[in-house]
């Protein structure tokens, strides 16, 4: 899924225009980036957490001159999935279908989509 697909899904689900849903996504991304830049941990319950990790500087050999040079350290973002997300990703198709039905017993669209996804995965094997 890319940002355009997410924008369309949010717009459809919450009866918003695509520009409104795009602004919501941009706001969330900007807010997460701001918090990470400040060194804060960003946690989404049931999804996972993002943290800013410091990368150490490295000494490497310059390929042309053979001299040792130092590459300065930097930062990266680390994502730790929640236990709930990991459990969801490990579920078998039947368990996934049961979980979807349990959470949304009247949402036949999600149930049929889960069935189509399962059938498509089986065809590819």
C-alpha positions as CSV (number, residue, x, y, z in Angstrom):
1,X,0.0,0.0,0.0
2,X,1.3,3.5,-0.9
3,X,0.2,6.9,0.3
4,X,-2.2,7.4,-2.5
5,X,-4.0,4.1,-1.7
6,X,-4.1,4.9,2.0
7,X,-5.5,8.4,1.2
8,X,-8.3,6.8,-0.9
9,X,-9.1,4.3,1.8
10,X,-9.3,6.9,4.5
11,X,-11.4,9.2,2.3
12,X,-13.8,6.3,1.5
13,X,-14.0,5.0,5.1
14,X,-14.6,8.4,6.7
15,X,-16.5,10.2,3.9
16,X,-13.8,12.7,3.4
17,X,-12.4,14.3,0.2
18,X,-9.0,13.0,-0.9
19,X,-7.3,16.3,-0.1
20,X,-8.7,16.2,3.4
21,X,-7.5,12.7,4.0
22,X,-4.1,13.5,2.4
23,X,-3.7,16.4,4.9
24,X,-4.5,14.1,7.8
25,X,-1.8,11.7,6.6
26,X,0.7,14.5,6.1
27,X,-0.1,15.8,9.6
28,X,0.5,12.4,11.2
29,X,3.8,11.9,9.4
30,X,5.0,15.4,10.3
31,X,4.0,14.9,13.9
32,X,5.8,11.5,14.2
33,X,8.9,13.0,12.5
34,X,8.9,16.0,14.9
35,X,8.7,13.7,18.0
36,X,11.4,11.4,16.6
37,X,13.6,14.4,15.9
38,X,13.2,15.5,19.6
39,X,14.3,12.0,20.6
40,X,10.8,10.9,21.8
41,X,9.4,7.4,21.3
42,X,6.3,7.2,19.2
43,X,3.9,4.4,20.2
44,X,0.7,3.3,18.4
45,X,-1.1,0.8,20.6
46,X,-1.7,-2.5,18.8
47,X,0.7,-1.5,16.0
48,X,4.2,-0.8,17.4
49,X,6.7,1.9,18.3
50,X,9.2,4.0,16.5
51,X,12.4,5.2,18.1
52,X,15.3,7.2,17.0
53,X,18.6,5.2,17.0
54,X,22.1,6.7,16.9
55,X,24.5,5.2,14.4
56,X,28.2,5.2,15.4
57,X,30.9,6.7,13.2
58,X,33.0,4.3,11.2
59,X,36.6,4.2,10.0
60,X,37.0,2.8,6.5
61,X,39.7,2.7,4.0
62,X,39.4,5.0,1.0
63,X,39.5,2.8,-2.1
64,X,41.7,5.1,-4.3
65,X,44.2,6.5,-1.8
66,X,44.2,3.6,0.8
67,X,44.0,6.2,3.6
68,X,41.8,5.6,6.6
69,X,38.9,8.0,6.8
70,X,36.1,8.5,9.3
71,X,32.5,8.5,8.2
72,X,30.5,10.5,10.8
73,X,27.7,8.7,12.6
74,X,24.1,9.5,12.0
75,X,20.6,8.5,13.0
76,X,18.1,6.0,11.8
77,X,14.5,5.1,12.8
78,X,13.8,1.7,14.4
79,X,10.4,0.1,14.3
80,X,9.4,-2.5,16.9
81,X,6.1,-4.2,16.1
82,X,3.7,-4.8,19.0
83,X,2.8,-8.3,20.2
84,X,-0.7,-7.9,18.8
85,X,0.6,-7.0,15.3
86,X,3.0,-10.0,15.4
87,X,0.3,-12.3,16.5
88,X,-2.0,-11.0,13.7
89,X,0.7,-11.6,11.1
90,X,1.3,-15.2,12.3
91,X,-2.3,-16.2,12.2
92,X,-3.4,-18.9,9.7
93,X,-6.1,-18.1,7.3
94,X,-8.8,-19.7,9.4
95,X,-7.7,-17.9,12.5
96,X,-7.6,-14.6,10.5
97,X,-11.2,-15.2,9.3
98,X,-12.4,-16.0,12.8
99,X,-10.7,-12.9,14.1
100,X,-12.2,-10.7,11.4
101,X,-15.7,-12.2,12.1
102,X,-15.2,-11.8,15.8
103,X,-14.3,-8.1,15.5
104,X,-16.8,-7.3,12.7
105,X,-19.6,-9.9,12.7
106,X,-21.7,-7.8,10.2
107,X,-18.9,-6.7,7.9
108,X,-19.2,-9.1,5.0
109,X,-16.9,-7.1,2.8
110,X,-13.9,-7.7,5.1
111,X,-14.8,-11.4,5.4
112,X,-15.1,-11.9,1.6
113,X,-11.9,-9.9,1.0
114,X,-10.0,-12.3,3.5
115,X,-11.4,-15.3,1.6
116,X,-10.3,-13.8,-1.8
117,X,-6.8,-13.1,-0.4
118,X,-6.5,-16.7,0.9
119,X,-7.6,-18.2,-2.4
120,X,-5.2,-16.0,-4.4
121,X,-2.3,-17.0,-2.1
122,X,-3.1,-20.6,-2.6
123,X,-3.2,-20.2,-6.4
124,X,0.3,-18.6,-6.4
125,X,1.8,-21.7,-4.6
